[in-house]
């Protein structure tokens, strides 16, 4: 059971390791993009390419027809990777239970966007966890965890790809332990004692992407990393006549004292753009203005007069 690319790696590993995939459950096809073209999920595309059947795409996970189809599979175990919250009738169905792969070291970073929030918060380590699903979100008994470093230059896309592969391997190890009856589960309540405060990982919304230039340089830089390559941190170039929205893909922090107002733009018009933060500057190295393609700062400055937007970067009213 899964939808995005993150789940494809696990499905591929199941096939390569000789497991019998009795069926695939993924999201319904939906319109996307400017042309509203009907698009299949990454998992459905891979399942079709691999000639897997049946492929189920329920709108309602409590639909009696869907429940009946699941029961007919007679599956020993359900594996969930980046899917929806399952009703109890579903996750309790298989005799060996339902396991989930989560892209954090639970119990920290429970929620829909653990990779993004770990980088946004400046974490230096993260990992993947497999656990048995229960009635709440990401709270079930832990089976296995594997920790990895977060590199200073990584963005969310880079870390996503590493954890996707690591997670696929962890699922295979988890299945080996389950099949050999060697599982030693950990109750998350025991691990909670090791955490003074848990970090949540809720879904990223549009308002979460807006840069507050009054914050510290490193925090803004981590926001850029944590939201790249999508949906991206964003702000505006603004003057007395117009406002231009832009996204930042890559940045470099520069910590230094200054007396400028946070959000002020500095540029030589050729090679660099940097914007003042509370304790330094954020050098923008890759960006995208609305309606244009992604460009390096040098490419961008060849066709955009940044001097026309020398007033502070602020959110438009």
SERO-4910 file (N, C-alpha, C, O; in steps of 0.05 Angstrom, whole numbers):
BEGIN
 pado doro    nc1    nc2    nc3   cac1   cac2   cac3    cc1    cc2    cc3    oc1    oc2    oc3
  Unk    A     17    -24      0      0      0      0     18     25      0     33     29     19
  Unk    A     16     40    -21     33     64    -23     26     80    -48     11     71    -65
  Unk    A     36    105    -49     29    122    -71     53    135    -85     56    132   -109
  Unk    A     71    150    -71     92    165    -85    116    148    -91    117    124    -86
  Unk    A    136    161   -103    161    148   -111    175    135    -87    188    114    -90
  Unk    A    172    147    -63    185    135    -39    176    106    -35    192     90    -25
  Unk    A    151    100    -42    141     73    -38    150     53    -60    149     29    -56
  Unk    A    158     63    -83    165     46   -106    190     30   -100    191      6   -107
  Unk    A    209     42    -86    234     27    -80    228      3    -63    240    -19    -68
  Unk    A    211      5    -44    203    -18    -27    189    -40    -43    195    -63    -40
  Unk    A    171    -31    -60    156    -51    -77    176    -66    -95    174    -90    -99
  Unk    A    195    -51   -107    215    -64   -124    232    -83   -108    239   -105   -118
  Unk    A    240    -76    -83    256    -94    -67    241   -119    -60    253   -141    -58
  Unk    A    215   -117    -55    199   -141    -49    200   -161    -73    203   -185    -69
  Unk    A    197   -150    -96    198   -167   -120    226   -179   -124    228   -203   -130
  Unk    A    247   -163   -121    274   -173   -126    282   -194   -105    299   -210   -110
  Unk    A    270   -193    -81    277   -212    -60    258   -236    -60    258   -251    -41
  Unk    A    241   -238    -80    225   -262    -84    200   -264    -68    188   -286    -65
  Unk    A    191   -242    -57    165   -242    -42    142   -242    -61    143   -230    -83
  Unk    A    121   -256    -53     97   -257    -70     79   -234    -63     66   -233    -42
  Unk    A     78   -214    -81     61   -191    -77     33   -198    -86     28   -200   -110
  Unk    A     15   -202    -67    -12   -211    -73    -29   -190    -86    -49   -196    -99
  Unk    A    -23   -165    -81    -38   -143    -92    -26   -116    -85     -9   -115    -67
  Unk    A    -34    -95    -99    -23    -68    -95    -47    -49    -90    -67    -50   -105
  Unk    A    -45    -33    -69    -65    -13    -64    -51     15    -66    -31     19    -54
  Unk    A    -64     33    -81    -52     59    -85    -74     80    -89    -98     73    -89
  Unk    A    -67    104    -92    -87    126    -95   -100    125   -122    -88    116   -141
  Unk    A   -125    135   -124   -138    137   -150   -123    156   -168   -109    175   -160
  Unk    A   -126    152   -194   -115    170   -214   -128    197   -210   -151    199   -203
  Unk    A   -112    219   -215   -124    245   -211   -112    265   -231    -90    261   -241
  Unk    A   -126    287   -237   -116    307   -255    -94    323   -241    -95    329   -218
  Unk    A    -73    330   -257    -51    346   -246    -39    364   -268    -44    359   -292
  Unk    A    -25    384   -260    -12    402   -279    -31    422   -291    -55    422   -285
  Unk    A    -20    440   -307    -37    461   -319    -58    450   -338    -80    461   -340
  Unk    A    -51    428   -351    -70    416   -370    -90    397   -356   -108    387   -370
  Unk    A    -88    394   -330   -105    376   -314   -107    348   -327   -128    336   -327
  Unk    A    -84    339   -336    -82    312   -348    -85    291   -326    -73    294   -304
  Unk    A   -100    270   -331   -103    249   -312    -77    234   -308    -64    225   -327
  Unk    A    -68    232   -283    -41    221   -277    -44    198   -257    -59    198   -238
  Unk    A    -28    177   -263    -27    154   -245     -6    159   -223     13    174   -227
  Unk    A     -9    146   -201     11    148   -180     36    133   -188     36    116   -206
  Unk    A     59    140   -176     84    127   -182     83     97   -176     94     81   -191
  Unk    A     68     89   -155     65     61   -149     49     47   -170     56     24   -177
  Unk    A     28     59   -180     12     46   -200     28     42   -226     27     21   -239
  Unk    A     43     63   -234     60     60   -258     79     37   -255     83     21   -274
  Unk    A     92     34   -232    111     13   -228     97    -14   -227    107    -34   -238
  Unk    A     74    -16   -214     59    -41   -212     50    -51   -239     51    -75   -245
  Unk    A     41    -32   -256     33    -40   -283     57    -49   -299     56    -69   -314
  Unk    A     80    -35   -297    104    -43   -311    113    -70   -302    124    -85   -318
  Unk    A    108    -77   -277    117   -103   -266     96   -125   -268     99   -147   -259
  Unk    A     74   -118   -282     52   -137   -287     40   -148   -261     33   -171   -259
  Unk    A     38   -130   -241     26   -138   -215     -4   -135   -216    -15   -115   -227
  Unk    A    -18   -154   -205    -48   -154   -204    -57   -166   -178    -43   -184   -168
  Unk    A    -79   -157   -167    -95   -134   -176    -83   -108   -165    -67   -108   -146
  Unk    A    -90    -86   -178    -83    -59   -169   -108    -45   -161   -126    -40   -177
  Unk    A   -111    -40   -135   -136    -28   -124   -131      1   -118   -110      9   -107
  Unk    A   -151     18   -125   -149     47   -121   -174     57   -107   -190     72   -119
  Unk    A   -178     50    -82   -203     58    -68   -204     87    -62   -184     99    -54
  Unk    A   -227     99    -65   -231    126    -56   -237    126    -26   -227    143    -10
  Unk    A   -253    106    -18   -261    103     10   -249     77     20   -256     55     10
  Unk    A   -232     78     40   -219     54     50   -238     37     67   -230     14     75
  Unk    A   -261     47     73   -281     31     87   -302     19     69   -321      7     78
  Unk    A   -299     24     43   -319     13     23   -320    -17     26   -300    -31     24
  Unk    A   -344    -28     29   -347    -57     32   -336    -73      9   -325    -95     12
  Unk    A   -338    -62    -15   -327    -76    -39   -296    -77    -37   -284    -98    -44
  Unk    A   -284    -56    -28   -255    -56    -25   -247    -75     -2   -228    -90     -6
  Unk    A   -261    -74     20   -255    -93     42   -257   -122     33   -240   -138     40
  Unk    A   -278   -127     18   -281   -155      7   -259   -163    -11   -249   -186    -10
  Unk    A   -250   -145    -28   -228   -151    -46   -202   -156    -31   -186   -174    -39
  Unk    A   -197   -141    -10   -173   -145      7   -174   -173     20   -154   -187     20
  Unk    A   -197   -181     30   -199   -207     43   -194   -230     24   -183   -250     32
  Unk    A   -202   -226     -1   -198   -247    -21   -169   -252    -27   -162   -273    -38
  Unk    A   -152   -233    -21   -123   -236    -27   -110   -256     -8    -90   -269    -15
  Unk    A   -122   -260     15   -111   -279     35    -81   -272     41    -65   -290     44
  Unk    A    -75   -247     43    -48   -238     47    -39   -244     76    -55   -242     94
  Unk    A    -14   -253     79     -4   -257    106      2   -231    121      0   -230    145
  Unk    A      9   -211    105     19   -186    117     13   -163     98     15   -166     74
  Unk    A      6   -140    109      3   -115     93     28    -98     99     37    -95    122
  Unk    A     39    -85     78     62    -67     81     53    -40     71     44    -37     48
  Unk    A     56    -20     87     47      7     81     72     26     79     88     27     98
  Unk    A     74     41     57     95     60     54     83     85     42     75     85     18
  Unk    A     82    107     57     72    133     47     44    130     35     40    135     11
  Unk    A     26    121     52     -2    118     44    -20    132     63    -10    148     80
  Unk    A    -46    127     62    -65    140     80    -68    125    106    -59    102    109
  Unk    A    -81    138    125    -87    125    151   -107    103    146   -128    109    134
  Unk    A   -102     79    155   -119     56    150   -140     53    172   -134     57    195
  Unk    A   -165     45    164   -184     38    185   -177     12    199   -162     -4    188
  Unk    A   -186      9    223   -179    -14    239   -186    -40    225   -171    -60    227
  Unk    A   -208    -40    211   -217    -64    197   -196    -74    177   -194    -97    171
  Unk    A   -181    -55    166   -161    -61    146   -135    -70    159   -124    -92    153
  Unk    A   -124    -54    178    -97    -61    188    -98    -85    207    -77    -97    212
  Unk    A   -121    -92    216   -123   -117    233   -128   -142    216   -129   -164    227
  Unk    A   -132   -139    190   -140   -161    174   -119   -184    171   -126   -207    176
  Unk    A    -95   -178    163    -76   -200    158    -66   -213    184    -63   -200    204
  Unk    A    -62   -239    183    -54   -254    208    -27   -245    220    -24   -247    244
  Unk    A     -9   -235    203     17   -226    214     18   -196    219     39   -186    227
  Unk    A     -4   -183    215     -6   -154    221     -1   -137    197      3   -146    174
  Unk    A      0   -111    202      6    -91    181     29    -74    190     29    -62    212
  Unk    A     50    -73    174     74    -57    181     76    -32    164     66    -31    142
  Unk    A     89    -12    175     92     14    162    122     21    162    136     17    181
  Unk    A    131     33    140    158     45    138    155     75    141    140     87    126
  Unk    A    169     86    160    168    115    165    196    127    163    215    116    172
  Unk    A    197    151    151    223    164    145    233    181    168    239    205    164
  Unk    A    233    171    192    246    184    215    252    163    235    245    140    232
  Unk    A    266    171    256    271    154    279    249    158    299    250    175    317
  Unk    A    227    142    296    205    145    314    214    139    343    232    123    347
  Unk    A    202    153    362    177    169    360    179    197    351    159    212    349
  Unk    A    204    206    345    207    234    335    198    237    306    201    218    290
  Unk    A    187    260    300    178    267    273    156    248    263    158    238    240
  Unk    A    136    245    279    112    232    269     97    251    251     95    275    256
  Unk    A     85    240    230     70    258    212     77    254    183     92    236    175
  Unk    A     66    272    166     67    268    137     93    278    124     99    269    102
  Unk    A    108    295    138    132    307    125    156    305    143    168    326    149
  Unk    A    165    281    151    188    279    169    214    287    157    231    298    171
  Unk    A    218    283    131    243    290    119    246    320    118    268    331    125
  Unk    A    225    334    109    226    363    108    232    376    135    249    393    138
  Unk    A    217    367    155    219    380    182    245    374    195    256    391    210
  Unk    A    257    351    190    283    344    202    304    364    192    320    374    208
  Unk    A    304    370    167    324    389    156    317    418    164    335    433    171
  Unk    A    291    425    163    283    452    171    292    458    200    300    480    206
  Unk    A    291    437    217    298    441    245    328    439    250    337    441    273
  Unk    A    343    434    228    372    433    231    383    408    244    405    408    255
  Unk    A    368    386    241    378    361    252    403    351    237    406    357    213
  Unk    A    420    337    251    444    326    238    442    296    235    459    284    222
  Unk    A    421    283    246    416    255    242    387    250    239    370    266    248
  Unk    A    380    229    225    353    220    222    354    190    216    373    177    223
  Unk    A    334    179    203    335    150    197    308    140    187    291    156    179
  Unk    A    304    114    188    280    101    180    271     81    202    288     71    216
  Unk    A    245     77    203    234     59    223    212     42    211    196     51    195
  Unk    A    212     16    219    189     -1    212    175     -7    238    187    -10    259
  Unk    A    148     -7    237    132    -11    261    105    -24    253     96    -22    230
  Unk    A     92    -36    273     66    -47    269     45    -25    272     46    -10    292
  Unk    A     27    -22    253      7     -1    254    -13     -7    276    -21    -30    281
  Unk    A    -21     15    290    -43     13    309    -64     34    303    -64     45    280
  Unk    A    -81     41    322   -104     59    316    -96     88    313   -113    104    304
  Unk    A    -72     96    321    -63    124    318    -42    126    296    -34    107    284
  Unk    A    -33    151    291    -14    156    269     14    153    279     23    169    297
  Unk    A     29    134    268     58    131    274     64    125    303     85    134    313
  Unk    A     46    111    317     50    106    346     54     77    352     59     70    376
  Unk    A     53     59    333     54     30    338     81     20    348    101     35    347
  Unk    A     81     -5    356    106    -18    366    127    -19    344    122    -28    322
  Unk    A    151    -10    351    173     -9    332    186    -36    329    190    -51    348
  Unk    A    192    -43    304    206    -68    298    236    -62    294    252    -73    309
  Unk    A    243    -45    275    271    -39    270    274     -9    264    256      4    254
  Unk    A    298      2    271    305     29    264    333     30    254    350     14    263
  Unk    A    339     48    235    367     51    226    372     81    224    357     96    211
  Unk    A    394     90    236    401    118    237    421    125    215    439    109    209
  Unk    A    419    149    204    439    159    185    444    189    190    427    202    202
  Unk    A    467    199    182    472    228    185    457    244    164    452    234    142
  Unk    A    452    269    170    442    288    150    466    306    144    477    319    161
  Unk    A    474    306    119    498    321    111    491    351    108    469    358    100
  Unk    A    510    368    114    504    397    114    495    408     87    480    427     86
  Unk    A    504    395     65    497    405     38    471    393     27    462    400      6
  Unk    A    459    374     42    436    360     31    410    377     33    407    392     51
  Unk    A    393    373     13    366    384     15    347    361     19    355    338     20
  Unk    A    321    367     20    301    346     25    300    325      3    295    302      9
  Unk    A    305    334    -21    305    315    -44    327    295    -42    324    271    -47
  Unk    A    351    305    -35    374    287    -31    369    267     -9    374    243    -13
  Unk    A    360    276     14    355    259     36    332    239     30    334    216     38
  Unk    A    312    248     17    290    231      8    300    207     -7    292    184     -1
  Unk    A    318    211    -26    328    190    -43    345    170    -26    344    146    -31
  Unk    A    361    180     -8    377    162     10    359    146     28    363    121     30
  Unk    A    339    159     40    322    144     59    303    125     44    296    104     55
  Unk    A    296    131     20    280    113      4    294     86      0    281     65      3
  Unk    A    319     87     -7    334     62    -11    340     48     16    338     24     18
  Unk    A    347     64     36    352     52     62    327     39     73    328     18     85
  Unk    A    304     53     69    279     42     79    271     16     66    260     -2     79
  Unk    A    276     14     40    270    -11     25    286    -34     36    275    -56     39
  Unk    A    311    -29     43    327    -50     54    318    -58     82    318    -81     90
  Unk    A    309    -37     97    299    -42    125    274    -59    124    270    -76    142
  Unk    A    256    -54    105    232    -70    102    239   -100     97    227   -118    109
  Unk    A    258   -105     80    266   -133     75    277   -146    100    271   -169    106
  Unk    A    294   -131    116    304   -142    141    281   -147    160    281   -167    175
  Unk    A    261   -129    160    238   -132    178    222   -157    171    214   -172    189
  Unk    A    218   -162    145    203   -185    137    218   -211    144    206   -231    150
  Unk    A    245   -210    142    260   -233    150    256   -240    179    253   -263    187
  Unk    A    256   -219    196    252   -224    225    224   -234    231    220   -251    248
  Unk    A    204   -223    216    177   -232    221    174   -261    212    162   -277    226
  Unk    A    184   -268    188    181   -295    178    196   -316    195    188   -339    196
  Unk    A    217   -307    208    233   -325    225    225   -324    254    237   -336    272
  Unk    A    204   -308    259    193   -305    287    214   -294    306    216   -304    329
  Unk    A    230   -275    297    252   -264    313    247   -235    321    266   -221    331
  Unk    A    223   -225    316    217   -197    322    218   -191    352    205   -205    367
  Unk    A    232   -170    359    232   -160    386    222   -131    385    238   -113    380
  Unk    A    197   -127    390    185   -101    387    192    -83    410    197    -91    433
  Unk    A    192    -57    404    196    -36    424    171    -19    426    161     -8    406
  Unk    A    161    -16    450    138      2    455    148     30    453    168     38    466
  Unk    A    135     47    437    144     75    434    143     90    460    158    110    463
  Unk    A    126     82    478    124     97    504    150     94    519    158    112    534
  Unk    A    165     72    515    191     69    529    212     88    517    229     99    531
  Unk    A    210     92    490    229    110    477    223    139    483    240    156    482
  Unk    A    198    145    489    190    172    494    205    184    518    209    208    520
  Unk    A    213    167    536    227    176    560    254    188    553    266    204    568
  Unk    A    265    180    529    291    190    521    289    218    507    310    230    502
  Unk    A    265    226    502    261    252    487    249    272    506    228    268    518
  Unk    A    262    295    509    251    317    525    227    328    512    207    336    525
  Unk    A    228    330    486    205    341    470    205    329    443    226    328    429
  Unk    A    182    319    434    180    307    407    176    329    387    160    347    391
  Unk    A    189    326    364    184    344    341    163    333    323    165    310    315
  Unk    A    142    348    317    121    339    299    130    342    270    149    357    264
  Unk    A    117    328    252    123    330    223     98    332    207     92    315    191
  Unk    A     82    353    211     57    356    197     61    362    167     83    368    159
  Unk    A     40    359    152     40    365    123     49    394    119     42    412    134
  Unk    A     65    398     98     74    425     91     52    440     75     42    430     55
  Unk    A     45    464     85     25    480     71     39    505     59     62    511     65
  Unk    A     25    518     41     36    541     26     47    562     45     68    574     40
  Unk    A     33    567     67     42    589     85     68    581    100     82    598    110
  Unk    A     73    555    102     98    546    115    123    552     98    145    551    108
  Unk    A    119    558     73    141    562     54    150    591     53    171    597     41
  Unk    A    135    609     64    142    637     63    165    644     82    163    637    105
  Unk    A    185    657     72    209    664     88    203    689    105    193    709     96
  Unk    A    210    686    131    210    709    149    239    719    151    255    706    165
  Unk    A    246    741    139    273    750    138    283    762    164    306    769    167
  Unk    A    265    763    184    274    772    210    287    750    226    299    755    247
  Unk    A    286    725    216    298    703    230    328    701    225    339    715    208
  Unk    A    340    682    240    369    678    237    376    666    210    360    652    198
  Unk    A    400    672    200    408    663    173    407    633    170    398    623    150
  Unk    A    418    619    190    419    589    188    391    578    188    386    558    173
  Unk    A    372    589    203    345    579    203    332    582    175    318    565    166
  Unk    A    337    605    163    326    610    136    339    591    116    326    580     98
  Unk    A    365    588    118    380    570    100    369    541    103    366    527     83
  Unk    A    364    533    128    353    506    132    324    503    121    317    482    112
  Unk    A    309    525    122    283    524    110    285    520     80    270    504     68
  Unk    A    304    534     67    309    530     38    316    501     32    305    489     14
  Unk    A    335    490     48    343    462     44    320    443     49    316    424     34
  Unk    A    304    448     69    283    430     77    259    430     58    243    411     59
  Unk    A    257    450     41    235    452     23    243    448     -6    226    449    -24
  Unk    A    269    444    -11    279    440    -38    281    410    -45    288    394    -27
  Unk    A    275    402    -69    268    418    -92    238    425    -95    231    438   -115
  Unk    A    222    416    -77    193    422    -78    182    419    -50    188    400    -36
  Unk    A    165    438    -42    152    460    -57    169    486    -58    162    504    -73
  Unk    A    191    487    -44    210    509    -43    202    532    -25    178    539    -23
  Unk    A    222    543    -11    218    568      4    214    591    -16    226    591    -37
  Unk    A    198    610     -8    192    632    -27    190    659    -14    186    661     10
  Unk    A    193    679    -30    191    707    -21    183    724    -45    174    714    -66
  Unk    A    187    751    -43    180    769    -64    201    791    -68    212    801    -48
  Unk    A    205    798    -93    219    823    -99    197    843   -102    177    839   -116
  Unk    A    201    867    -90    179    886    -91    190    915    -93    210    921    -80
  Unk    A    177    931   -110    183    960   -110    156    975   -110    136    964   -103
  Unk    A    157   1001   -117    133   1017   -116    113   1010   -138     89   1018   -136
  Unk    A    121    994   -157    104    990   -181     95    960   -184     73    955   -194
  Unk    A    111    942   -174    104    914   -179    115    896   -158    133    903   -142
  Unk    A    105    872   -157    114    851   -139    119    825   -154    102    817   -170
  Unk    A    142    813   -151    150    789   -165    156    767   -145    173    770   -128
  Unk    A    141    745   -147    145    722   -130    169    705   -140    172    702   -164
  Unk    A    184    694   -122    206    677   -130    210    654   -109    204    657    -86
  Unk    A    220    632   -119    227    609   -102    258    607   -101    272    614   -120
  Unk    A    267    597    -78    296    593    -75    302    563    -74    290    548    -57
  Unk    A    319    553    -91    326    525    -92    352    519    -76    354    499    -63
  Unk    A    371    538    -78    396    534    -64    406    561    -52    401    582    -64
  Unk    A    419    559    -29    428    583    -16    454    577     -1    461    554      3
  Unk    A    467    598      8    491    596     24    490    617     46    488    640     40
  Unk    A    492    608     71    491    628     93    517    643     97    538    632     92
  Unk    A    515    668    104    538    684    110    532    699    136    516    718    137
  Unk    A    546    691    157    541    702    184    559    726    188    584    724    188
  Unk    A    547    750    192    563    774    197    545    795    208    520    795    204
  Unk    A    556    813    223    541    836    234    535    856    212    552    861    195
  Unk    A    512    868    214    505    889    195    483    907    208    471    900    228
  Unk    A    479    930    196    459    949    206    435    952    187    419    970    190
  Unk    A    433    934    168    412    936    148    386    924    158    387    907    176
  Unk    A    364    933    147    338    921    154    336    893    142    342    889    119
  Unk    A    327    874    158    323    846    148    305    846    123    284    860    123
  Unk    A    313    831    103    298    830     78    309    849     56    298    850     34
  Unk    A    330    864     62    342    882     42    358    866     22    371    846     29
  Unk    A    357    875     -3    371    861    -25    397    874    -31    399    899    -34
  Unk    A    418    858    -33    445    867    -41    453    851    -66    451    827    -66
  Unk    A    463    865    -87    472    851   -111    491    869   -127    488    893   -126
  Unk    A    509    856   -141    527    871   -159    515    871   -187    527    883   -206
  Unk    A    491    859   -191    478    859   -217    489    838   -236    479    836   -258
  Unk    A    510    823   -228    522    804   -246    526    776   -234    519    756   -246
  Unk    A    536    776   -209    545    750   -199    531    741   -173    531    717   -167
  Unk    A    521    760   -157    509    751   -132    484    766   -125    480    789   -132
  Unk    A    467    753   -109    444    765    -96    445    755    -67    446    731    -63
  Unk    A    445    773    -49    442    765    -21    422    782     -7    420    806    -12
  Unk    A    408    770     12    387    784     26    393    783     56    401    762     67
  Unk    A    389    805     69    396    808     97    376    793    115    352    793    111
  Unk    A    388    779    135    373    765    156    380    779    182    394    799    182
  Unk    A    371    769    204    376    782    230    405    783    237    414    801    251
  Unk    A    420    762    229    448    760    237    467    755    214    489    743    218
  Unk    A    460    762    190    477    758    168    463    761    141    443    776    139
  Unk    A    473    746    121    461    747     94    456    719     84    470    700     90
  Unk    A    435    717     68    430    692     54    437    696     25    424    711     11
  Unk    A    459    683     16    466    684    -12    449    665    -28    449    641    -23
  Unk    A    435    675    -48    419    658    -65    435    648    -89    446    665   -104
  Unk    A    437    623    -93    453    612   -115    436    599   -137    446    595   -159
  Unk    A    411    593   -131    393    582   -151    364    590   -144    355    586   -121
  Unk    A    349    600   -163    322    610   -158    304    608   -182    314    602   -204
  Unk    A    279    614   -178    260    613   -200    239    635   -195    225    635   -175
  Unk    A    237    653   -214    217    674   -213    191    663   -226    192    647   -244
  Unk    A    168    672   -215    143    662   -226    141    665   -256    148    686   -267
  Unk    A    133    643   -269    130    644   -298    156    638   -313    155    636   -338
  Unk    A    178    634   -299    204    628   -312    214    601   -303    203    589   -284
  Unk    A    236    592   -315    248    567   -307    268    572   -284    276    595   -279
  Unk    A    277    550   -272    297    552   -251    324    561   -264    331    551   -285
  Unk    A    338    579   -250    363    589   -260    383    593   -238    376    596   -215
  Unk    A    409    592   -245    430    601   -227    427    631   -224    415    644   -240
  Unk    A    439    642   -203    438    671   -199    451    686   -222    442    707   -230
  Unk    A    473    675   -232    487    688   -254    469    689   -279    467    710   -292
  Unk    A    456    667   -285    437    666   -308    414    686   -303    406    700   -321
  Unk    A    404    686   -279    381    703   -272    388    733   -276    372    748   -287
  Unk    A    411    741   -267    419    769   -268    425    779   -297    426    803   -301
  Unk    A    428    760   -315    433    769   -343    407    781   -355    409    798   -373
  Unk    A    384    773   -345    359    784   -356    341    797   -337    318    804   -344
  Unk    A    350    802   -312    333    813   -292    348    835   -277    370    830   -266
  Unk    A    338    859   -277    352    882   -264    344    882   -234    323    893   -227
  Unk    A    361    871   -218    355    869   -190    355    897   -176    343    901   -155
  Unk    A    369    916   -189    370    943   -178    342    956   -178    338    975   -163
  Unk    A    324    946   -195    297    957   -196    281    949   -171    260    959   -166
  Unk    A    292    929   -156    278    918   -133    295    920   -108    299    900    -94
  Unk    A    306    943   -104    325    946    -82    312    951    -55    325    953    -34
  Unk    A    285    953    -55    271    956    -30    269    929    -16    273    909    -28
  Unk    A    264    929     11    264    904     25    244    884     14    223    891      3
  Unk    A    251    858     16    234    836      8    213    832     29    220    826     52
  Unk    A    188    836     22    166    833     42    143    818     29    141    817      4
  Unk    A    126    807     45    102    794     35     83    815     25     78    835     38
  Unk    A     72    811      1     52    831     -9     27    831      7     19    811     19
  Unk    A     14    855      9    -10    857     24    -33    841     12    -55    841     22
***
